[in-house]
Amino acid sequence: MDKNIRLRVLFYKTQSGRDPVREWLRSLSNDDKKTIGEDIKTVQFGWPIGMPVVRKLDKDLWEVRSRLNKRIARIIFTAEDGLMVLLHGFIKKSQKTPKNDLELAKKRAAQLKG
């Protein structure tokens, strides 16, 4: 592994073995995937990092902020002990992060700890 990487990226997996963030990423265009991948890589190598790439949402929850072509994507993640776990991804349609998206990420983060 590259010694300059500060965080290793893992995808959250459901108890049934689904990989919701990876599935969501697969549904996007190649250009969108490339942009989001570059933003995640920026976090991996630059952690801790702030705006405009990362914004803290809650205790132990941050979002990677990606500007796509005419849209905005967010990936909510948690980071601990050199790991970045991608919990939830979505296309943002309003100013504020939708409550249901944040709650879903919180629930998934709690499952990791519990």
C-alpha positions as CSV (number, residue, x, y, z in Angstrom):
1,M,0.0,0.0,0.0
2,D,1.2,3.5,-0.8
3,K,2.7,5.0,2.4
4,N,1.3,8.5,1.5
5,I,-2.3,7.2,1.9
6,R,-3.7,8.4,5.2
7,L,-7.0,6.5,4.9
8,R,-7.9,3.2,3.4
9,V,-11.3,3.2,1.7
10,L,-13.9,0.5,2.5
11,F,-17.5,0.3,1.2
12,Y,-20.2,-0.3,3.8
13,K,-21.8,-3.7,3.4
14,T,-25.3,-4.6,4.5
15,Q,-25.9,-7.7,6.6
16,S,-27.3,-9.4,3.5
17,G,-24.0,-8.6,1.7
18,R,-25.2,-5.7,-0.5
19,D,-22.9,-2.9,-1.3
20,P,-25.2,0.1,-1.6
21,V,-22.6,2.8,-2.3
22,R,-20.8,0.7,-4.9
23,E,-24.2,-0.1,-6.5
24,W,-25.0,3.6,-6.5
25,L,-21.6,4.5,-8.1
26,R,-22.1,1.9,-10.8
27,S,-25.4,3.6,-11.8
28,L,-23.5,6.8,-12.6
29,S,-21.8,7.9,-15.9
30,N,-18.1,7.2,-16.3
31,D,-17.3,10.9,-16.0
32,D,-19.3,11.1,-12.7
33,K,-17.5,8.1,-11.3
34,K,-14.1,9.5,-12.3
35,T,-14.9,12.9,-10.6
36,I,-16.1,11.2,-7.4
37,G,-13.2,8.8,-7.4
38,E,-10.7,11.7,-7.7
39,D,-12.5,13.5,-4.8
40,I,-12.3,10.3,-2.6
41,K,-8.6,10.0,-3.5
42,T,-8.0,13.6,-2.4
43,V,-9.5,12.7,1.0
44,Q,-7.4,9.5,1.2
45,F,-4.2,11.4,0.7
46,G,-5.0,14.6,2.4
47,W,-6.9,13.6,5.5
48,P,-7.8,15.5,7.6
49,I,-9.2,17.9,4.9
50,G,-11.9,20.5,5.0
51,M,-14.0,22.6,2.6
52,P,-14.6,22.6,-0.3
53,V,-14.0,18.8,-0.6
54,V,-15.1,17.6,2.8
55,R,-17.7,19.0,5.3
56,K,-18.4,17.6,8.7
57,L,-22.0,16.7,9.1
58,D,-22.3,15.2,12.6
59,K,-20.2,13.4,15.2
60,D,-17.9,11.0,13.2
61,L,-19.7,11.8,9.9
62,W,-18.4,13.7,7.0
63,E,-19.4,14.2,3.4
64,V,-17.2,14.1,0.3
65,R,-18.6,17.0,-1.9
66,S,-18.3,16.3,-5.7
67,R,-19.3,18.7,-8.4
68,L,-20.6,16.8,-11.4
69,N,-21.8,18.1,-14.7
70,K,-24.9,20.2,-13.7
71,R,-25.4,18.2,-10.5
72,I,-23.8,17.7,-7.1
73,A,-23.0,14.3,-5.5
74,R,-22.3,13.5,-1.9
75,I,-20.8,10.5,-0.2
76,I,-21.3,10.4,3.5
77,F,-18.5,8.6,5.3
78,T,-17.0,7.9,8.7
79,A,-13.3,7.8,9.4
80,E,-11.4,6.0,12.2
81,D,-8.1,4.2,12.7
82,G,-6.9,4.9,9.2
83,L,-10.1,3.7,7.6
84,M,-12.7,5.7,5.6
85,V,-15.9,3.8,5.3
86,L,-18.3,5.0,2.6
87,L,-21.7,4.8,4.1
88,H,-24.1,6.4,1.7
89,G,-24.0,8.2,-1.7
90,F,-26.6,10.4,-3.4
91,I,-27.2,13.2,-5.8
92,K,-28.0,16.3,-3.9
93,K,-31.1,18.2,-5.0
94,S,-31.5,20.8,-2.2
95,Q,-29.3,23.2,-0.2
96,K,-29.4,21.1,3.0
97,T,-28.4,17.4,3.2
98,P,-31.8,15.6,3.3
99,K,-32.6,14.3,6.8
100,N,-33.4,10.8,5.5
101,D,-30.0,10.5,3.8
102,L,-28.2,11.7,7.0
103,E,-30.3,9.3,9.2
104,L,-29.5,6.4,6.9
105,A,-25.7,7.1,7.1
106,K,-26.0,7.4,10.9
107,K,-27.8,4.1,11.1
108,R,-25.1,2.4,9.0
109,A,-22.3,4.0,11.1
110,A,-24.0,2.7,14.3
111,Q,-24.1,-0.8,12.7
112,L,-20.4,-0.7,12.1
113,K,-19.7,0.0,15.8
114,G,-22.3,-2.3,17.2
